[in-house]
Amino acid sequence: MPLDPPRSVKGRRAAAVLVALVAAMAYAATLQYDFVWDDTLLIQQSWRLHHWEELPSLLTSHFWAEVGEASHYYRPLVTLTFFLDMRVWGLHPFGFHLTNVLAHAAVTLAVLAVARRAMDGALAAAICALAFALHPLHTESVSFVSGRTDVIATLFFLLALLAYDRGRDQERGAFLAWSLGAYLLALLAKEVAITLPAVLVVWDWLVRGDLGDRRAVKRAAARYAAYGAAAGLYLGLRVFALGGLVDSSVVAWGTPLARTLTTLKVVASYVWITIVPYPATAFYAVVPEGVSPGPWWWLAAAGLVAALGATTWAVRRAPAPGLGALWFWITLVPSVAVNLLPSPNTIMAERFLYLPTVGFCLVLGWTASRLLGPVEWGRATQVRPVPSLGLAAVLLVYAVLTLWRNEDWRDEYQLYSRMVETSPGAAVPHINLAFVQLPRGEIVPANQHLREAVRLAPGNPRAHAGLGLTETILDRREVGLRHGLEARALAPGNADVRASLGALYLYRGEPAGAVPELTESLRLKPNQVHAALNRALALAWLGQQQAAEAQLERALVLVRLMSPDLPLADRITAEVTAGRDPARARAAWERYIARLQAAGQLTPALAADLGRAEQQLGRMSVPYPDRRLDECGDDPRRAGGGGDDAGRSAAGRIATQPARCR
């Protein structure tokens, strides 16, 4: 039964401990989760995170520099947190997830502090913080390691606001300096923090109420100018790192009218899922609007008008709900405005709502406290039962949905399966799931998903690259080659497409075709584990033993840093060294067998791999009922290797590679 805590240090501390614990407990299960999606590229496959001497380049290059893609993201503070986590935890995801959980708890405490300053009554502030701690839309930002961009940016955004307000109270320049420093750090975490000066204007207007005369406005303008200078410093750093403010290589999507109509629909969708966060998904397949808006657009437009009307009412009603409503719109602007520009990377995502939902929770906390009535500590008779039960129900539903949504992020198989379930009409989830199924030996399901992806997005090179691999594995080799070449034609400069085509040639028993593709792939993106191993194997098949062994040693350096438990490394080591170092080859086969057996359940394809390994060691006495070997000792359905990623996903990270009859 909610009660207004006493206005004392003890009560305030108790409330702070409560909301921090709730925030942490809501995501405690994620400490057992794996790396997923962008984590693979930004963390697992990052060469620079392992080396102190690379720290300067980490802080002076764009967010996706190691991936080999153009990017207009400059987020060195987030990259620095990855670097520090790597120093402490190595490649264990537990520590990275722990950082996310602790950061979310810290943000929740900052939300509580902001709410206390914006609203009368500790109860309203506590409700606001609890709602923020449990809101289901935050799962992507907290459960997903790479989603911490929004969490860290929001933390320093709130700290900058709190220091600013404290400085206004005490008229001390030190707090303004702290606020400016926090603002700069927020900008170095994510671009959305650029909106802080606008929020400060609303804060001074509604919360402090001191913009009523010209003199006050002039003083405020001087303060705001300091934040403009901090933003200018950030933009200068950004130009230095990126060579410009934005990426000039993007290609426009749709007409300006279509982009505008689509953006308005996305804004309405954001409002809806903020209020009703169910059903939700990690991947939103937004269909761009045409010249003539459809019926859903008109419904969304009506909802948007209603939301803007509610904002006007909130501003007139009281400072707290007015601040919350305007906060939501102001901090949402960067995420939706980018859709008006050519080729946004992501049209809609839940992580974009992490900072805006602070405003929503301010409105929710204020509204709930008014419905509950003037509650005094220790006087339960004044509690209104219906609003109390309603509030408890809302928070309980938030908690249940958060725990349920967290499970989507447990591992990549779970994540992409959920994406396919919730967004079956989008190609990306099908592609991502297929490339996770390949190393598991689930070739036929992977092929089906890739066929669907090609149908949905015939111009997607990742879809063609994956389909080429699976068709080749399933012995439809000419069809597979056609798709592999189509992928290369669509994206000749994509390292993962070239790596996939190289693997396809290996499956065809054509190392002469594989080597140029793998060489080009490694030129485009040098630190690819699987492409490096594949190239060593292809060179060995061509009889270039010295070059193959040199390539193998370079590949094993990457393996030790990025994938120390990769069975593929043992298998290819065995194949490459068999002729000149039989003892090393035998030891590698032994390790390979042990790793496959430790995996527990073997698919027919992996059982075939195990059979080949034992065959090489002369041990075929142990029966494997599911082993299906052809006359060469190979299963033609076995998964093969592609690039280390396919567009910020698991695509191309395939765990086993082909052996050919010699």
C-alpha positions in Angstrom: 0.0 0.0 0.0 1.8 3.2 -1.2 2.4 5.8 1.5 4.2 9.1 1.3 7.5 8.7 3.1 8.6 11.2 5.7 10.6 14.2 4.5 13.8 13.1 6.1 17.2 12.0 5.1 16.4 8.5 6.3 13.2 8.3 4.2 14.8 9.7 1.1 17.7 7.2 1.4 15.2 4.3 1.9 13.4 5.4 -1.3 16.7 5.6 -3.2 17.8 2.1 -2.1 14.3 0.7 -3.0 14.3 2.1 -6.6 17.9 1.1 -7.2 17.3 -2.4 -6.0 14.1 -2.7 -8.1 16.0 -1.5 -11.2 18.8 -4.0 -10.6 16.6 -6.9 -9.8 14.5 -6.4 -12.9 17.6 -7.2 -15.0 19.5 -9.5 -12.7 18.8 -12.5 -15.0 20.7 -10.8 -17.9 24.0 -11.4 -16.0 23.8 -15.0 -17.4 23.1 -13.8 -21.0 25.5 -14.0 -24.0 26.7 -11.4 -26.4 24.2 -10.8 -29.2 23.8 -8.8 -32.4 26.0 -5.8 -32.5 28.0 -7.1 -29.5 29.6 -9.6 -31.8 31.2 -6.9 -33.9 31.7 -4.1 -31.4 33.1 -6.4 -28.6 33.9 -10.0 -29.5 35.5 -9.3 -32.9 37.2 -6.1 -31.9 41.0 -6.2 -32.2 41.5 -2.8 -30.6 39.7 -3.6 -27.4 42.5 -6.0 -26.5 45.4 -3.6 -26.9 46.3 -0.5 -24.8 48.2 1.0 -27.7 44.9 1.1 -29.7 43.1 3.3 -27.1 43.9 6.6 -28.9 42.5 5.3 -32.1 39.4 4.0 -30.3 38.7 7.5 -29.0 39.3 9.3 -32.3 37.4 7.1 -34.8 33.7 6.4 -35.5 31.7 3.8 -33.6 31.9 1.2 -36.4 35.5 1.8 -37.5 36.6 -1.8 -37.1 33.7 -3.2 -39.1 34.9 -1.4 -42.2 31.6 0.4 -42.8 31.0 4.1 -43.1 29.3 5.5 -40.1 28.1 8.9 -38.8 28.2 7.7 -35.1 30.8 9.1 -32.8 30.5 7.6 -29.4 33.9 7.3 -27.8 32.7 7.2 -24.2 30.7 4.0 -24.9 33.7 2.5 -26.7 35.8 3.4 -23.7 33.4 1.5 -21.4 33.8 -1.6 -23.6 37.6 -1.2 -23.4 37.5 -1.0 -19.6 35.1 -4.0 -19.3 37.5 -6.0 -21.6 40.4 -5.1 -19.3 38.5 -6.3 -16.2 36.4 -9.2 -17.5 38.0 -10.4 -20.7 35.5 -11.8 -23.1 33.1 -13.0 -20.4 29.7 -11.4 -21.1 28.8 -11.4 -17.4 30.9 -8.3 -16.6 29.6 -6.4 -19.6 26.0 -7.1 -18.6 26.8 -6.1 -15.0 27.9 -2.7 -16.2 24.6 -2.3 -18.0 22.6 -3.3 -15.0 24.5 -1.0 -12.6 24.2 1.9 -15.1 20.5 1.4 -15.4 20.2 1.5 -11.6 22.3 4.7 -11.5 20.0 6.2 -14.1 17.0 5.3 -12.0 18.5 7.1 -9.0 19.1 10.1 -11.2 15.5 10.0 -12.4 14.4 9.9 -8.7 16.5 13.0 -8.0 15.2 14.9 -11.0 11.6 14.0 -10.1 12.1 15.2 -6.5 13.2 18.6 -7.8 10.4 18.8 -10.4 7.4 17.6 -8.3 6.0 18.2 -4.8 5.7 15.1 -2.8 8.2 12.2 -2.4 5.5 9.7 -3.4 5.2 11.2 -6.9 9.0 11.0 -7.3 9.1 7.4 -6.1 6.4 6.3 -8.5 8.2 8.1 -11.4 11.4 6.3 -10.6 9.8 2.9 -10.1 8.0 3.2 -13.4 11.2 4.1 -15.1 13.1 1.2 -13.5 10.5 -1.3 -14.7 9.3 0.1 -18.0 9.4 -2.8 -20.6 10.7 -0.6 -23.4 14.0 -0.4 -21.6 14.9 -4.1 -22.2 16.8 -3.4 -25.4 18.9 -0.7 -23.8 19.8 -2.8 -20.7 19.7 -6.5 -21.7 21.6 -5.8 -24.9 25.2 -4.9 -24.1 25.6 -2.6 -27.1 22.3 -0.9 -26.1 24.2 0.9 -23.3 24.7 3.9 -25.6 21.3 5.3 -24.5 21.8 4.3 -20.8 25.1 6.1 -20.5 23.9 9.2 -22.5 20.8 9.4 -20.3 22.9 9.1 -17.1 25.1 12.0 -17.9 22.2 14.0 -19.4 20.4 13.7 -16.0 23.6 14.5 -14.0 24.1 17.6 -16.2 20.5 18.7 -15.4 20.9 18.1 -11.7 24.2 20.0 -11.5 22.6 22.9 -13.4 19.7 23.1 -11.1 22.0 22.8 -8.0 24.1 25.6 -9.4 21.1 27.8 -9.8 20.2 27.2 -6.2 23.6 28.1 -4.8 24.8 30.5 -7.5 28.1 28.7 -7.8 30.0 28.4 -11.0 31.5 25.1 -10.0 28.2 23.4 -10.5 27.8 24.9 -13.9 31.2 23.5 -14.8 30.2 20.1 -13.6 27.0 20.3 -15.6 28.9 21.3 -18.8 31.3 18.4 -18.3 28.5 15.9 -17.8 26.8 17.4 -20.9 29.9 16.8 -23.0 30.2 13.2 -21.7 26.5 12.6 -22.6 27.2 13.9 -26.1 30.2 11.5 -26.4 27.9 8.6 -25.5 25.1 9.3 -28.0 24.0 12.2 -30.2 20.5 12.5 -28.6 22.0 14.4 -25.7 22.2 17.4 -28.0 18.7 18.2 -26.8 19.7 19.1 -23.2 19.7 22.9 -23.7 16.1 22.8 -24.9 15.2 20.8 -21.8 17.0 23.3 -19.6 14.8 26.1 -21.1 11.7 24.1 -20.3 13.0 23.5 -16.8 13.7 27.2 -16.1 10.3 28.1 -17.6 8.0 25.5 -15.9 9.9 24.2 -12.8 11.8 27.2 -11.7 9.4 29.7 -13.2 12.1 32.4 -13.5 11.9 33.4 -17.2 9.2 35.9 -16.5 11.1 39.1 -17.4 13.6 40.3 -19.9 16.5 40.5 -17.4 15.9 36.9 -16.4 15.8 35.8 -20.0 19.2 37.6 -20.7 20.8 35.9 -17.7 19.4 32.5 -18.8 20.6 33.1 -22.4 24.2 33.6 -21.1 23.9 30.2 -19.3 22.5 28.5 -22.4 25.3 29.9 -24.5 27.8 27.9 -22.4 26.0 24.7 -23.4 26.0 25.9 -27.0 29.8 26.2 -26.7 30.0 22.6 -25.2 27.9 21.4 -28.1 30.3 23.2 -30.5 33.3 21.5 -29.0 31.6 18.2 -29.4 30.8 18.9 -33.1 34.4 19.9 -33.6 35.6 16.5 -32.2 33.0 14.8 -34.3 34.3 16.5 -37.5 37.8 15.5 -36.6 36.9 11.9 -36.0 34.4 11.4 -38.9 35.7 13.9 -41.4 32.3 15.6 -41.4 29.1 16.0 -39.4 27.3 13.3 -41.2 28.1 10.3 -43.4 28.0 11.5 -47.0 27.9 8.0 -48.5 24.3 7.3 -47.7 21.7 6.6 -50.4 18.3 8.2 -50.2 15.2 6.0 -49.5 11.8 7.0 -50.7 10.6 10.5 -51.7 10.6 13.4 -49.2 6.8 13.0 -48.9 7.1 9.3 -48.2 9.8 9.9 -45.6 7.6 12.6 -43.9 4.5 10.4 -43.8 6.5 7.4 -42.5 8.1 9.6 -39.8 4.8 10.8 -38.6 3.5 7.2 -38.4 6.6 6.2 -36.4 6.1 9.1 -34.0 2.6 7.9 -33.3 3.8 4.4 -32.8 6.3 5.6 -30.3 3.6 7.3 -28.3 1.4 4.2 -28.4 4.1 1.7 -27.3 5.3 4.1 -24.5 1.8 4.1 -23.1 0.9 0.5 -23.9 4.2 -1.4 -24.2 2.7 -4.6 -25.6 3.2 -6.3 -27.9 6.8 -5.2 -28.5 9.7 -6.5 -30.4 13.4 -6.0 -30.8 12.9 -5.4 -34.6 10.3 -3.1 -36.0 9.6 -3.7 -39.7 8.4 -0.3 -40.7 6.8 -0.2 -44.2 7.4 3.2 -45.7 4.3 5.1 -46.6 3.5 5.8 -50.3 2.3 9.0 -51.8 -1.3 8.2 -50.7 -1.4 7.6 -46.9 -3.1 4.3 -45.9 -5.9 4.0 -43.3 -3.4 3.2 -40.5 -1.6 6.4 -41.2 -4.8 8.4 -40.6 -5.4 6.6 -37.4 -1.8 7.3 -36.3 -2.3 11.0 -37.2 -5.4 11.2 -35.1 -3.6 9.7 -32.2 -0.7 12.1 -32.7 -3.0 15.1 -32.6 -4.6 13.8 -29.4 -1.1 13.4 -27.9 -0.2 16.9 -28.8 -3.4 18.2 -27.3 -2.7 16.3 -24.1 0.7 18.0 -24.0 -0.9 21.4 -24.3 -3.2 20.5 -21.4 -0.3 19.3 -19.3 1.8 22.4 -19.8 -1.2 24.5 -18.7 -2.1 22.2 -15.8 1.0 22.1 -13.7 4.8 22.3 -14.1 5.6 18.6 -13.6 3.3 17.1 -16.3 4.2 19.9 -18.6 7.9 19.3 -18.1 7.3 15.5 -18.7 5.3 16.0 -21.8 7.7 18.4 -23.4 10.7 16.3 -22.3 9.3 13.4 -24.2 8.8 15.3 -27.4 12.1 17.2 -27.2 14.3 14.2 -26.6 12.5 12.1 -29.2 13.2 14.7 -32.0 16.7 13.4 -33.0 15.6 9.8 -33.3 12.7 10.6 -35.6 14.1 13.6 -37.4 16.9 11.3 -38.8 14.1 9.5 -40.7 13.6 12.6 -42.8 17.2 12.4 -44.0 18.5 9.9 -46.6 19.0 6.3 -45.5 18.6 6.1 -41.7 20.2 2.9 -40.4 17.1 2.2 -38.2 13.7 3.7 -38.8 12.3 2.6 -35.4 13.7 1.0 -32.3 12.7 0.8 -28.7 16.1 1.9 -27.5 15.4 5.3 -28.9 12.8 5.8 -26.1 15.1 5.3 -23.1 15.7 9.0 -22.6 12.2 10.2 -23.7 10.5 7.8 -21.2 11.9 9.9 -18.4 9.4 12.5 -19.4 6.6 9.9 -19.6 7.4 8.6 -16.2 7.3 12.2 -14.8 3.7 12.5 -16.1 2.8 9.1 -14.8 4.3 9.8 -11.3 2.5 13.1 -11.0 -0.8 11.7 -12.3 -0.7 8.7 -10.0 0.1 10.7 -6.9 -2.9 13.0 -7.6 -5.2 10.0 -8.0 -3.9 8.5 -4.7 -4.7 11.7 -2.9 -2.9 13.5 0.0 -1.3 10.5 1.7 0.6 11.0 4.9 3.2 8.6 6.3 1.6 6.1 8.7 -2.1 7.0 7.9 -3.3 4.1 5.7 -6.9 5.2 6.1 -6.3 8.0 3.6 -5.2 5.7 0.8 -7.7 5.5 -2.0 -8.0 1.7 -2.7 -8.9 1.8 -6.4 -6.1 4.1 -7.6 -3.7 2.2 -5.3 -4.6 -1.2 -6.8 -4.5 0.3 -10.3 -1.0 1.7 -9.7 0.2 -1.6 -8.2 -1.3 -3.4 -11.3 0.6 -1.1 -13.7 3.9 -1.6 -11.9 3.3 -5.4 -11.7 2.5 -5.6 -15.4 5.6 -3.6 -16.2 7.7 -6.0 -14.1 6.3 -9.1 -15.7 6.7 -7.7 -19.3 10.3 -6.7 -18.5 11.2 -10.1 -17.2 9.4 -11.7 -20.2 11.1 -9.4 -22.8 14.5 -9.9 -21.2 14.4 -13.5 -22.3 14.5 -12.4 -26.0 18.1 -11.3 -25.4 19.4 -14.5 -23.8 21.3 -15.5 -26.9 21.3 -15.0 -30.6 19.1 -18.0 -31.4 16.5 -16.8 -29.0 16.7 -13.2 -30.2 16.4 -13.9 -33.9 13.7 -16.5 -33.5 11.7 -13.9 -31.6 12.3 -11.3 -34.3 11.1 -13.7 -37.0 8.0 -14.4 -34.9 7.1 -10.8 -34.4 8.3 -9.4 -37.7 7.9 -12.2 -40.3 7.7 -9.7 -43.1 11.2 -8.3 -42.6 14.2 -9.9 -44.3 16.8 -9.1 -41.6 15.4 -11.4 -38.9 15.3 -14.3 -41.4 18.9 -13.7 -42.4 20.2 -13.4 -38.9 18.4 -16.5 -37.7 19.7 -18.5 -40.7 23.3 -17.6 -40.0 22.9 -18.7 -36.4 21.3 -22.0 -37.5 24.1 -22.9 -39.9 26.8 -23.7 -37.3 24.2 -25.8 -35.5 23.8 -28.0 -38.5 20.3 -26.8 -39.2 20.9 -26.4 -42.9 17.4 -27.0 -44.3 15.7 -24.4 -41.9 18.4 -21.9 -42.6 17.9 -22.4 -46.3 14.2 -21.8 -45.9 14.7 -18.6 -44.0 17.2 -17.3 -46.6 14.8 -18.1 -49.4 12.2 -16.1 -47.7 14.7 -13.3 -47.1 15.5 -13.2 -50.8 11.8 -13.1 -51.6 11.3 -10.2 -49.2 14.4 -8.3 -50.1 15.8 -9.4 -53.5 18.5 -6.7 -53.4 19.9 -7.7 -50.1 23.5 -9.1 -50.6 23.5 -10.8 -47.2 20.5 -12.9 -48.2 22.0 -14.0 -51.5 25.4 -14.7 -49.8 23.7 -17.0 -47.2 21.4 -18.6 -49.7 24.4 -19.3 -52.0 26.1 -21.2 -49.1 23.1 -23.2 -48.1 22.2 -24.2 -51.7 25.8 -25.3 -52.2 25.8 -27.3 -48.9 22.5 -29.0 -50.1 24.3 -30.0 -53.3 22.4 -27.5 -55.5 25.8 -26.1 -56.5 25.0 -24.1 -59.6 22.1 -22.4 -57.9 24.3 -21.6 -54.9 27.1 -20.2 -57.1 24.5 -18.0 -58.9 23.4 -16.5 -55.6 26.9 -16.1 -54.4 27.9 -14.2 -57.5 24.8 -12.1 -57.2 25.8 -11.1 -53.7 29.2 -10.0 -54.9 27.7 -8.0 -57.7 25.4 -6.2 -55.2 28.1 -5.5 -52.7 31.6 -6.0 -54.1 33.1 -4.0 -51.2 31.4 -5.9 -48.5 34.0 -8.0 -46.6 31.5 -10.6 -45.4 30.0 -11.1 -48.8 33.4 -11.8 -50.2 34.2 -14.2 -47.3 30.9 -16.1 -47.8 31.7 -16.5 -51.5 35.2 -17.8 -50.6 33.6 -20.4 -48.3 31.2 -21.3 -51.1 34.1 -22.0 -53.4 35.7 -24.2 -50.7 32.5 -26.2 -50.6 32.7 -26.7 -54.3 36.3 -27.9 -53.9 37.7 -24.9 -55.8 40.4 -23.4 -53.6 41.7 -21.4 -56.6 38.4 -19.5 -56.6 38.3 -19.2 -52.8 41.7 -17.6 -52.3 41.0 -14.3 -54.2 37.7 -13.8 -52.4 39.1 -14.5 -49.0 42.2 -12.3 -49.7 40.0 -9.4 -50.7 37.7 -10.0 -47.7 40.7 -9.8 -45.3 42.0 -6.7 -47.1 38.7 -5.0 -46.5 38.5 -6.2 -42.9 41.7 -7.7 -41.6 40.6 -9.1 -38.3 38.1 -11.8 -39.4 38.7 -15.0 -37.7 36.8 -17.3 -40.0 37.9 -15.7 -43.2 41.5 -16.0 -42.0 41.1 -19.7 -41.1 39.4 -20.4 -44.4 42.2 -18.8 -46.4 44.8 -21.0 -44.6 42.8 -24.0 -45.6 42.4 -22.9 -49.2 46.1 -22.3 -49.5 46.9 -25.7 -48.1 44.6 -27.3 -50.6 46.5 -25.5 -53.4 49.7 -27.0 -52.1 51.1 -23.7 -50.9 52.1 -25.1 -47.6 54.4 -22.4 -46.4 51.9 -19.7 -47.2 49.1 -21.7 -45.6 51.0 -22.2 -42.3 51.9 -18.5 -42.2 48.2 -17.6 -42.7 47.2 -20.2 -40.1 49.5 -18.6 -37.5 48.0 -15.1 -38.2 44.5 -16.6 -37.9 45.3 -18.3 -34.6 46.4 -15.0 -33.1 42.9 -13.7 -33.8 41.4 -16.9 -32.4 43.2 -16.6 -29.1 42.0 -13.0 -28.7 38.4 -13.2 -30.0 37.3 -16.8 -30.1 39.5 -18.9 -27.8 37.0 -21.8 -27.7 36.4 -22.0 -31.4 36.3 -25.7 -32.6 36.9 -24.7 -36.2 40.4 -23.5 -35.3 41.4 -26.9 -34.2 39.9 -28.6 -37.2 41.7 -26.3 -39.7 44.9 -26.5 -37.7 44.7 -30.3 -38.1 44.1 -30.1 -41.8 46.8 -27.6 -42.6 49.5 -29.2 -40.5 48.7 -32.8 -41.3 51.5 -33.2 -43.9 54.4 -31.5 -42.1 53.6 -31.9 -38.4 51.5 -35.0 -37.8 51.8 -34.7 -34.0 50.4 -31.2 -34.0 47.6 -32.3 -36.4 46.7 -35.3 -34.1 46.6 -33.0 -31.1 44.3 -30.6 -32.9 42.0 -33.4 -34.0 41.9 -34.6 -30.3 40.9 -31.1 -29.2 38.3 -30.9 -31.9 36.7 -34.2 -30.9 36.7 -33.1 -27.3 35.0 -29.8 -28.1 32.3 -31.5 -30.2 31.6 -34.1 -27.6 31.5 -31.4 -24.9 28.7 -29.7 -26.9 26.4 -32.5 -25.8 23.8 -33.0 -28.4 25.2 -33.5 -31.9 23.2 -32.7 -35.0 23.7 -35.1 -38.0 26.0 -32.5 -39.6 28.2 -32.1 -36.5 28.2 -35.9 -36.0 29.6 -36.1 -39.5 32.3 -33.7 -38.4 33.1 -35.9 -35.4 33.2 -38.9 -37.6 35.7 -37.3 -39.9 37.9 -36.3 -37.0 37.9 -39.9 -35.6 38.5 -41.2 -39.1 41.6 -39.1 -39.3 42.8 -40.6 -36.0 41.9 -44.1 -37.0 39.2 -44.3 -34.4 35.9 -45.3 -36.0 34.8 -47.9 -33.3 32.4 -45.6 -31.5 29.0 -45.7 -33.2 27.1 -42.5 -34.1 23.7 -43.4 -35.4 23.1 -40.0 -36.9 26.5 -39.9 -38.7 25.9 -39.8 -42.4 29.2 -39.8 -44.3 29.5 -39.8 -48.0 32.3 -41.7 -49.7 34.8 -38.9 -48.8 33.8 -38.9 -45.2 31.8 -35.6 -45.5 28.2 -34.7 -45.0 27.2 -32.4 -47.8 24.7 -30.7 -45.6 27.3 -29.6 -43.0 27.5 -25.9 -42.3 30.2 -23.9 -43.8 31.9 -20.6 -43.2 31.2 -17.1 -44.3 32.3 -13.7 -43.1 32.6 -12.7 -39.5 29.4 -10.8 -39.6 26.6 -9.8 -42.0 25.4 -6.3 -41.3 25.8 -6.1 -37.5 24.5 -9.5 -36.8 25.6 -13.1 -36.3 25.4 -13.6 -40.1 28.4 -15.2 -41.5 29.9 -16.5 -38.2 29.7 -20.1 -39.2 31.3 -22.6 -36.9 32.4 -25.5 -39.1 34.1 -25.5 -42.5 34.3 -28.0 -45.4 36.8 -30.7 -45.9 37.3 -32.0 -49.4 38.3 -35.3 -50.8 42.0 -35.4 -51.7 
